Amino acid sequence: MPKQKYKASGSEGTDRHDEGPDSINDPFMPLYTLKERNNIILIILIAVGIFLLYASSGIIGAFLGAIIFYTFFRSLHIDLVEKKGWSPGLSAFLIILLSFFAVIVPFLFTVSMVVSKIQQLSINSENIKQLIANIDQFAAENLKQPHLAEDIFAKAQTIAIRVLSSVAGRVGKVFMEVLIMYFLLYFMLTGHKQFEASLRKYSPLSEANNTRFGKEIEKMTFANILGQGLISLVQGSSLALSFFIFKVPDPVFWGMITVFISFIPFVGAPLIFIPAAAIQLSNGNTFAGIGLLLWGFLIIFTTDNVLRFFISKWFAKTHPLIIIMGVVIGIPTFGIVGLVFGPLLISGFLILANIYIENRRILEKEAAE
């Protein structure tokens, strides 16, 4: 009986071409070498990974939301589990409830207010027409733009219809994304040690840079959620107070809207108080119009600058340009979580760039020696 000439399939040196002529017809001879098999596995992994990424693109917002909430509540969870003696499941359940009532419920309440307000405006169309006529008259006399408000309203109406149609069509999808987000968040929290160990295992960074990157991202998350959230809340409250003082209708509604759009630094609040001031001026309420402008530029902007100074001391010092660019990039790409994840993405990119530059310097120094 002829002797079989092949190595074990797991042997690293296996090569079907080096076993002699008898091995060519050997049915037990592996078809591929270990290196070839590993390359084929790598190709399959890449192909399946691309497919999974494409298939899960519809729920990317849920995944990013889970990461944001995990980063934000990680310290609280570890404190409850390791210091207070809570079970991981109970701690995760409490954090899910807390985040739901602190973030999801106010957001849904604001969306319902916006939809209700648009419905009211569509019913009271005569008031809108009169308002447009007053603004056009004011613009024609002072700005030489007789159809300014009419053109702006037509564009705004088109955008509003598009947005409402999108929201109505995404109600079921948003509900499903929230469920998936909390499902992922629960298992991230209950298995946080295994989750973080897996991230460190497959990370290309060193242990020190892993720790550095994680701490920087955590500080950025706190700065964007707590810091920017505090600024937005103060700006919304201040604007609502100014609307109440100068007798502008629906101060609470516009204050809530300002809270959310004030996540865009230096741009959010003016999108509300400048048009409101223009409307008051066009209606002949000069005192209210000038008062709103002074309140906005002196009080709201001053409050914004003061709070940003303290937030940069308490948390990470994030440049406003990073936040603006992050929001502009994040919202169209990731949806509402882009308000937070967009700036985080740019900040993470800058951190990785700094780590890369430092590693290059170390390698160059070692090569010179």
Secondary structure, DSSP 8 states (H G I E B T S, - for coil): --------TT-TT--GGGS-GGGGG-TTS-SS-HHHHHHHHHHHHHHHHHHHHHHTGGGHHHHHHHHHHHHHHHHHHHIIIIIS---HHHHHHHHHHHHIIIIIHHHHHHHHHHHHHHHHHHH-HHHHHHHHHHHHHHHHHHTS-TTHHHHHHHHHHHHHHHHHHHHHHTHHHHHHHHHHHHHHHHHHHHTHHHHHHHHHHH-SS-HHHHHHHHHHHHHHHHIIIIIHHHHHHHHHHHHHHHHHHTT-S-HHHHHHHHHHHTTSTTTTTHHHHHHHHHHHHHTT-HHHHHHHHHIIIIIIHHHHHHHHHHHHHHS----HHHHHHHHHHHHHHHGGGHHHHHHHHHHHHHHHHHHHHHHHHHHHHHHH-
